[in-house]
Amino acid sequence: MTSDADPFERAAALRVELDRQAYAYHVLDSPLVPDAEYDRLFRELQELERAHPECLAPDSPTQRVGAAPSTAFGSVVHRAPMLSLSNAFADDEVRAFDRRVREGLDIDAAAVDAIEYAVEPKFDGLAVSLTYVDGVLAIGATRGDGETGEDVTANLRTVQAVPLRIDAQRARLEVRGEVLMRKRDFARLNAEQRARGEREFVNPRNAAAGSLRQLDTRMTAARKLWFFAYGVVAEDEALPATRHSGLMDWLAGLRFPVTQERARVRGVEGLLDYYRAIGAQRAALPYDIDGVVYKVDELALQQRLGFVSRAPRFALAHKFPAEEALTELIDIEVQVGRTGALTPVARLKPVFVGGVTVTNATLHNEDEIRRKDVRIGDTVSVRRAGDVIPEVVGVVLARRPVDTVEFTMPARCPVCDSAVLRGEGEAISRCSGGLFCAAQRKQALLHFASRRAMDIEGLGEKLVDQLVDAGLVHTPADLYRLPLDALRALERMAEKSAGNVAAAIAASRHPTLARFLFALGIRNVGETTARDLARHYRSLGALMEADRESLQQVLDVGPVVATSIAGFFAEAHNREVIEALLAAGVVPQPLPALEDAGAASAAGIAGKTFVLTGTLPGLTRDEARASIEAAGGKVAGSVSKKTDYVVAGDEAGSKLDEARMLGLTIIDEAALRALLGTSRPAR
């Protein structure tokens, strides 16, 4: 982050990106970036929040663990949270961890070997909890978001390494561990996938996570998953050991699989010696690991050290550095993502790295290619570290041939031939044909139909997938030409559901101009900007002909947003789709001008800024927002000195406290209705 960057904006951007990556990794089992990149962003957010405590938000990824559980299974609330561990990447971070442990226990700083640690490999699998009642496996759950996981009991019962019954002489016992797939079973599974002509799995971790979440338990059983126990949750009965290492021995005695690579060491040098030893054995281990785990061995000392909000103070994950290999870069191709982002991808001479053969690697963006001076024909270093998306780290200049070719980002989209644009100050180039481009088709349709846009109820992800895959819908305009018979013929679409979708499409033909503009998916144009544009120009035609200078006369529209809007309407493909929408009977309705809206409000709401907090008895948050904005007011997400009114309902939170501290005007729903001069909310 540069010194000029706004820490609030950067923290907000990091939270959004980390949440997106965590959802893809934990819920969808489809990681978007290597773990090293997620860890880098997570550490940046931690450091930012540490330097600027005012940036800390209750929904920050640093305040929680993992992501929401899948809705495909029932939910299990963990009796004790399943926390993740803090990470270390360098020896100095391990030394700092040991120093914090000794300081937390009031141990003399000179006593560097005072603490005995239990150490073990860090498995690259899926964390689970096994609960035994009267010695019988009763509940098996994934970690989920740390507080609530998925009920995968039936699937875990198919894992041969999981005991179905134990002789623990305890009414209730919860064992935690990792489900994974051993390397030999992963190779066998992929061989079977190839023989059937089906998609191969990228790595054992994804294969294990996907297998455990199969709705058909027979498929889970066929995948040959494995399990390692690494912890016990203290319940009402006393634990049978005073040390973590003793608990692992006890679990082994109960016939739970416990890694044979575990050990006990003293002091920080013992930790680092173990890390290096396991690192040397890593390739020969029968399962994938991505580091080692250190835990203070004595349970009483663990209890004294306690926890921070996200992780225990007595434990640390020391991750291995990313694995790298050299190969030849044969070509650079450009992929177009669901949001129109153009990503250069290196086509590589096949190389074995991180446990798999790699033929493609991301180059991120054009600036990164220039910074690293990557050229077609170079010998490059590729890093994978067991992750899904390998990356080109750098170039071996000493091996550069004389005939290498420099890369240039194409001026036209390789998918739809629309213009490629790159915003001022942005690293990513994007296709401007958002309504037309096949690569963006599904995302554009989902956004177009979303509740805050055209509000086409029933047009969700599964239906959009079917419509696009069947070739029935290419642009949003095609929705309004869909025959009812075509909807009826789709999978899981009965007569009534097809009729409901058709009715919802028909009902969306007369949106407000603001909703229509938002539905188009113009980059940098959110709901508020769409409303401001609609009020300023009053008609779609006037907006489409506006130039950058004119656009910047609109409230809060600067050069970047103006460039996005002008570029969107300058693309012929987008204009064609808009014309097709109008021809299909979609007629955007103008909003009242600000002066008209102000006259409609007895108290002159136009130009005033409102903040909503708590639950209003007779209005939803969306209805209240719509009513205020219809009268010319503005609804902000946070309280500031510029706020005119704070509308407080039941269970109002910190915004109400801030409003009181600033001496702002606080009103309830009745007062809001009086200001609006209406008893009914505007849509």
NUVODO-233688 format. One line per 2 residues: number of its first residue (from 0); for each residue x, y, z of C-alpha. Coordinates in steps of 0.02 Angstrom, whole numbers. Layout:
N
NUM	X:Y:Z | ...
end
This chain:
683
0	0:0:0 | 72:170:-49
2	81:311:76 | -53:406:-23
4	-179:264:-17 | -332:285:94
6	-316:152:231 | -506:137:245
8	-524:103:59 | -378:-19:56
10	-445:-113:208 | -618:-124:130
12	-544:-188:-34 | -440:-318:57
14	-591:-380:156 | -693:-402:-3
16	-552:-493:-93 | -510:-607:55
18	-692:-652:80 | -707:-694:-106
20	-552:-803:-99 | -605:-888:63
22	-776:-931:-9 | -699:-1006:-166
24	-572:-1105:-64 | -679:-1169:80
26	-854:-1182:7 | -831:-1208:-179
28	-669:-1308:-166 | -606:-1203:-310
30	-461:-1092:-251 | -434:-932:-348
32	-255:-898:-295 | -110:-991:-214
34	-110:-999:-24 | 45:-888:-26
36	-53:-747:-110 | -199:-765:13
38	-76:-762:158 | 8:-606:89
40	-157:-512:75 | -211:-574:248
42	-49:-513:326 | -66:-345:237
44	-240:-325:312 | -177:-375:485
46	-36:-246:475 | -155:-113:410
48	-278:-142:552 | -135:-142:677
50	-71:25:611 | -246:100:592
52	-361:25:726 | -502:134:662
54	-503:27:504 | -546:-132:600
56	-721:-193:557 | -820:-332:642
58	-837:-423:476 | -649:-423:442
60	-575:-593:394 | -451:-566:536
62	-597:-580:657 | -663:-743:594
64	-611:-913:527 | -644:-990:357
66	-805:-963:259 | -989:-1005:272
68	-1034:-1191:258 | -1116:-1264:104
70	-1305:-1272:105 | -1301:-1446:28
72	-1286:-1525:201 | -1363:-1496:372
74	-1275:-1381:494 | -1180:-1427:653
76	-1141:-1295:784 | -971:-1334:859
78	-971:-1346:1049 | -802:-1259:1044
80	-746:-1153:894 | -632:-1238:767
82	-498:-1105:755 | -362:-1089:624
84	-179:-1056:665 | -71:-903:644
86	59:-926:508 | 247:-902:504
88	353:-900:347 | 526:-855:413
90	639:-913:554 | 629:-744:639
92	439:-760:651 | 461:-928:739
94	584:-849:860 | 458:-710:893
96	324:-841:928 | 435:-931:1054
98	478:-765:1136 | 293:-719:1151
100	256:-888:1230 | 392:-866:1361
102	339:-687:1396 | 158:-742:1413
104	210:-871:1543 | 328:-751:1635
106	480:-859:1596 | 654:-782:1602
108	703:-719:1430 | 871:-807:1447
110	787:-977:1469 | 778:-1010:1282
112	750:-1198:1303 | 619:-1183:1440
114	468:-1229:1334 | 436:-1404:1269
116	335:-1410:1108 | 236:-1546:1021
118	274:-1538:834 | 191:-1623:686
120	166:-1601:498 | 33:-1480:438
122	-83:-1587:332 | -150:-1517:169
124	-330:-1578:182 | -498:-1533:258
126	-520:-1505:446 | -659:-1607:526
128	-732:-1644:697 | -787:-1818:755
130	-904:-1829:905 | -925:-1996:993
132	-1069:-2025:1113 | -1052:-2177:1227
134	-911:-2237:1115 | -1006:-2229:949
136	-976:-2103:809 | -1128:-1989:817
138	-1082:-1830:723 | -952:-1789:593
140	-935:-1609:535 | -823:-1497:431
142	-747:-1340:505 | -859:-1226:401
144	-842:-1048:468 | -766:-1106:632
146	-929:-1089:728 | -1044:-1192:616
148	-994:-1334:500 | -1075:-1454:378
150	-1148:-1618:440 | -1051:-1749:340
152	-1074:-1892:463 | -1133:-2017:332
154	-984:-1980:221 | -858:-1989:363
156	-924:-2160:411 | -863:-2221:241
158	-683:-2170:278 | -593:-2328:329
160	-471:-2238:444 | -611:-2163:550
162	-660:-2278:696 | -847:-2306:705
164	-835:-2362:886 | -703:-2330:1019
166	-670:-2397:1193 | -643:-2229:1279
168	-750:-2255:1435 | -818:-2079:1411
170	-997:-2018:1386 | -942:-1894:1253
172	-779:-1868:1159 | -740:-1747:1018
174	-588:-1783:911 | -525:-1661:782
176	-416:-1698:634 | -391:-1690:447
178	-470:-1786:304 | -350:-1803:159
180	-309:-1911:9 | -143:-2002:4
182	-35:-1978:-149 | -55:-2156:-212
184	-245:-2148:-197 | -245:-1980:-286
186	-144:-2053:-431 | -264:-2201:-442
188	-417:-2087:-440 | -350:-1978:-581
190	-304:-2131:-683 | -485:-2189:-667
192	-547:-2016:-714 | -439:-2017:-871
194	-499:-2190:-919 | -680:-2130:-909
196	-641:-1971:-1006 | -688:-1865:-854
198	-606:-1712:-779 | -450:-1746:-676
200	-426:-1671:-503 | -292:-1539:-482
202	-219:-1597:-317 | -257:-1716:-172
204	-327:-1577:-61 | -463:-1530:-185
206	-499:-1713:-222 | -522:-1748:-36
208	-631:-1595:-5 | -742:-1632:-154
210	-756:-1816:-109 | -808:-1780:70
212	-948:-1666:8 | -1025:-1792:-111
214	-1212:-1811:-84 | -1195:-1994:-136
216	-1098:-2079:3 | -1055:-2223:-112
218	-947:-2105:-213 | -859:-2046:-55
220	-824:-2226:-8 | -749:-2261:-179
222	-626:-2116:-164 | -521:-2195:-24
224	-502:-2047:92 | -388:-2049:244
226	-396:-1968:415 | -268:-1908:543
228	-317:-1853:718 | -226:-1702:790
230	-329:-1643:939 | -459:-1674:1074
232	-590:-1551:1136 | -604:-1543:1325
234	-780:-1587:1383 | -855:-1608:1556
236	-742:-1755:1597 | -558:-1730:1634
238	-435:-1764:1494 | -333:-1926:1508
240	-165:-1836:1488 | -81:-1675:1542
242	13:-1647:1380 | -36:-1635:1197
244	89:-1771:1153 | 8:-1882:1285
246	-163:-1851:1207 | -95:-1906:1038
248	-26:-2065:1115 | -195:-2096:1197
250	-286:-2071:1032 | -167:-2191:947
252	-212:-2317:1082 | -395:-2294:1036
254	-348:-2341:856 | -359:-2167:785
256	-230:-2135:648 | -100:-2015:718
258	49:-1963:613 | 210:-2056:650
260	307:-1897:606 | 257:-1810:768
262	389:-1769:898 | 431:-1666:1052
264	566:-1533:1048 | 635:-1399:1163
266	655:-1215:1124 | 657:-1121:960
268	808:-1213:890 | 717:-1377:916
270	570:-1306:817 | 680:-1251:673
272	777:-1415:669 | 612:-1511:656
274	551:-1394:517 | 708:-1427:416
276	700:-1614:445 | 519:-1630:390
278	554:-1518:241 | 688:-1640:184
280	563:-1785:200 | 417:-1693:119
282	427:-1769:-55 | 441:-1946:17
284	290:-1931:133 | 136:-2030:76
286	26:-1874:92 | 40:-1688:52
288	92:-1563:185 | 117:-1376:170
290	214:-1345:331 | 229:-1400:511
292	130:-1359:669 | 204:-1310:836
294	104:-1323:998 | 155:-1292:1178
296	151:-1470:1242 | 89:-1445:1420
298	-100:-1420:1420 | -99:-1314:1577
300	20:-1192:1493 | -92:-1189:1339
302	-237:-1139:1450 | -135:-999:1530
304	-86:-930:1360 | -264:-933:1292
306	-323:-866:1125 | -332:-711:1018
308	-493:-686:919 | -438:-794:774
310	-307:-915:838 | -229:-994:993
312	-77:-906:1067 | 4:-1074:1106
314	14:-1139:927 | 89:-1088:761
316	91:-1153:582 | 262:-1136:501
318	233:-1147:314 | 355:-1208:184
320	411:-1088:48 | 330:-1106:-121
322	407:-1240:-232 | 487:-1183:-393
324	556:-1257:-554 | 629:-1194:-719
326	549:-1219:-890 | 526:-1136:-1059
328	387:-1010:-1092 | 318:-1065:-1261
330	182:-932:-1283 | 74:-804:-1193
332	-114:-815:-1219 | -250:-704:-1150
334	-400:-770:-1055 | -558:-668:-1027
336	-640:-691:-857 | -823:-684:-804
338	-807:-498:-763 | -714:-455:-924
340	-540:-450:-848 | -404:-501:-970
342	-271:-612:-892 | -112:-660:-984
344	-73:-844:-961 | 97:-924:-993
346	95:-1083:-1097 | 242:-1184:-1033
348	346:-1331:-1084 | 278:-1463:-962
350	371:-1462:-796 | 343:-1561:-635
352	325:-1442:-488 | 227:-1445:-327
354	179:-1627:-352 | 97:-1606:-524
356	144:-1574:-704 | 119:-1390:-744
358	87:-1327:-922 | 5:-1158:-885
360	44:-1019:-762 | -32:-850:-727
362	62:-691:-771 | -66:-583:-677
364	-69:-429:-789 | 27:-329:-917
366	120:-226:-786 | 185:-384:-703
368	249:-447:-871 | 340:-283:-897
370	407:-278:-719 | 477:-454:-732
372	527:-429:-915 | 448:-594:-965
374	458:-635:-1151 | 400:-779:-1260
376	546:-900:-1276 | 621:-860:-1104
378	672:-987:-973 | 563:-945:-823
380	548:-995:-641 | 376:-1067:-601
382	308:-1077:-424 | 165:-1189:-369
384	182:-1245:-186 | 39:-1367:-200
386	-81:-1232:-255 | -206:-1233:-396
388	-140:-1084:-495 | 47:-1088:-532
390	134:-923:-567 | 287:-864:-663
392	405:-793:-532 | 543:-726:-643
394	658:-747:-792 | 830:-827:-804
396	910:-689:-906 | 1071:-787:-929
398	973:-912:-1034 | 877:-785:-1140
400	883:-826:-1328 | 910:-686:-1453
402	741:-715:-1536 | 624:-690:-1387
404	461:-597:-1420 | 390:-460:-1309
406	206:-472:-1260 | 77:-340:-1304
408	-99:-341:-1232 | -224:-354:-1377
410	-327:-200:-1419 | -480:-308:-1456
412	-558:-443:-1348 | -501:-616:-1409
414	-675:-684:-1371 | -796:-554:-1441
416	-686:-426:-1532 | -748:-283:-1424
418	-626:-145:-1377 | -508:-181:-1232
420	-499:-38:-1106 | -385:-5:-960
422	-438:124:-833 | -322:259:-771
424	-221:192:-625 | -286:14:-648
426	-177:-139:-678 | -312:-243:-763
428	-366:-226:-945 | -548:-267:-978
430	-662:-312:-1121 | -788:-171:-1146
432	-922:-285:-1222 | -999:-335:-1057
434	-1174:-364:-1126 | -1112:-458:-1279
436	-953:-552:-1235 | -975:-741:-1222
438	-845:-752:-1083 | -948:-633:-976
440	-1119:-697:-1029 | -1173:-789:-872
442	-1108:-657:-753 | -1192:-518:-854
444	-1359:-610:-854 | -1354:-646:-667
446	-1317:-464:-629 | -1450:-404:-751
448	-1583:-512:-667 | -1529:-478:-487
450	-1650:-406:-360 | -1575:-231:-358
452	-1565:-226:-547 | -1709:-291:-656
454	-1774:-400:-513 | -1818:-554:-617
456	-1865:-677:-481 | -1820:-858:-515
458	-1681:-820:-639 | -1539:-889:-532
460	-1371:-967:-569 | -1433:-1142:-613
462	-1564:-1078:-734 | -1442:-956:-815
464	-1318:-1099:-837 | -1451:-1201:-928
466	-1509:-1057:-1037 | -1332:-1012:-1091
468	-1270:-1191:-1110 | -1421:-1234:-1218
470	-1388:-1084:-1330 | -1556:-1006:-1289
472	-1489:-843:-1218 | -1337:-747:-1280
474	-1375:-572:-1215 | -1503:-501:-1091
476	-1613:-453:-1238 | -1641:-637:-1277
478	-1731:-659:-1110 | -1877:-558:-1177
480	-1893:-669:-1330 | -1891:-834:-1236
482	-2038:-947:-1283 | -2128:-1023:-1134
484	-2104:-1194:-1213 | -1915:-1170:-1208
486	-1924:-1136:-1021 | -2037:-1286:-991
488	-1913:-1400:-1080 | -1770:-1358:-962
490	-1717:-1477:-825 | -1815:-1460:-662
492	-1934:-1332:-738 | -2114:-1383:-712
494	-2262:-1293:-791 | -2288:-1179:-641
496	-2106:-1132:-616 | -2082:-1097:-802
498	-2238:-987:-798 | -2173:-893:-645
500	-2007:-856:-729 | -2093:-800:-889
502	-2207:-686:-787 | -2059:-613:-692
504	-1969:-575:-856 | -2125:-491:-926
506	-2149:-390:-765 | -1973:-320:-779
508	-2006:-232:-944 | -2038:-62:-862
510	-1896:-33:-739 | -1843:137:-678
512	-1701:209:-782 | -1590:194:-627
514	-1622:7:-611 | -1595:-17:-798
516	-1428:73:-793 | -1371:-28:-643
518	-1426:-188:-731 | -1313:-152:-880
520	-1162:-190:-771 | -1060:-36:-819
522	-896:-43:-726 | -887:79:-578
524	-1074:115:-589 | -1163:56:-433
526	-1341:88:-378 | -1308:264:-313
528	-1215:321:-468 | -1349:243:-578
530	-1483:346:-487 | -1379:505:-502
532	-1357:475:-689 | -1542:438:-712
534	-1593:599:-623 | -1466:705:-715
536	-1501:645:-893 | -1684:592:-874
538	-1674:481:-1029 | -1567:336:-1089
540	-1535:419:-1257 | -1463:576:-1177
542	-1347:475:-1067 | -1286:366:-1211
544	-1233:521:-1308 | -1146:607:-1160
546	-958:634:-1171 | -831:622:-1029
548	-838:808:-991 | -1027:808:-979
550	-1029:652:-870 | -915:734:-743
552	-1050:863:-709 | -1150:726:-623
554	-1138:711:-434 | -988:606:-379
556	-939:558:-557 | -754:587:-582
558	-636:551:-728 | -622:364:-692
560	-810:334:-684 | -841:448:-832
562	-716:350:-936 | -802:186:-890
564	-973:251:-940 | -915:332:-1102
566	-815:177:-1149 | -963:63:-1116
568	-1082:160:-1228 | -948:186:-1361
570	-938:-3:-1388 | -1049:-48:-1535
572	-1088:-221:-1466 | -1162:-146:-1306
574	-1268:-25:-1406 | -1334:-169:-1512
576	-1391:-261:-1355 | -1472:-105:-1283
578	-1564:-74:-1447 | -1622:-256:-1444
580	-1686:-233:-1265 | -1786:-80:-1316
582	-1853:-171:-1469 | -1909:-314:-1355
584	-2019:-193:-1257 | -1904:-145:-1113
586	-1946:37:-1077 | -1843:121:-939
588	-1948:246:-839 | -1872:415:-792
590	-1850:461:-609 | -1916:627:-545
592	-1791:769:-556 | -1713:823:-393
594	-1813:985:-389 | -1976:888:-417
596	-1930:763:-282 | -1891:903:-162
598	-2061:980:-190 | -2143:813:-155
600	-2064:809:17 | -2147:921:145
602	-1987:940:244 | -1870:957:96
604	-1778:790:98 | -1690:826:-67
606	-1504:845:-41 | -1506:776:137
608	-1398:628:190 | -1476:488:293
610	-1401:338:384 | -1510:188:427
612	-1474:79:579 | -1572:-57:668
614	-1737:-137:617 | -1883:-23:574
616	-2055:-91:625 | -2147:-55:461
618	-2012:-37:328 | -1873:-147:264
620	-1704:-67:241 | -1727:-70:52
622	-1900:11:63 | -1835:150:174
624	-1687:181:58 | -1799:184:-95
626	-1920:308:-14 | -1780:426:37
628	-1697:420:-132 | -1862:441:-224
630	-1882:604:-128 | -1709:663:-178
632	-1614:612:-22 | -1456:509:-9
634	-1427:356:101 | -1249:331:165
636	-1175:176:243 | -1080:261:384
638	-1105:405:504 | -1005:566:483
640	-1019:751:520 | -1102:769:350
642	-1248:657:402 | -1412:753:418
644	-1523:617:494 | -1492:448:576
646	-1648:339:565 | -1639:218:712
648	-1744:62:736 | -1740:-84:857
650	-1571:-155:902 | -1478:-6:828
652	-1291:-32:840 | -1133:70:844
654	-1198:194:714 | -1323:257:842
656	-1184:281:971 | -1080:375:843
658	-1228:486:800 | -1252:532:983
660	-1068:571:1003 | -1074:687:852
662	-1237:768:909 | -1331:720:750
664	-1519:722:727 | -1590:549:769
666	-1766:503:711 | -1877:348:711
668	-1985:275:572 | -2134:386:615
670	-2027:542:598 | -1956:478:435
672	-2131:451:365 | -2177:627:420
674	-2026:697:327 | -2073:597:174
676	-2253:652:184 | -2312:477:140
678	-2372:323:230 | -2315:202:94
680	-2137:163:41 | -2080:197:-136
682	-2017:50:-236
end
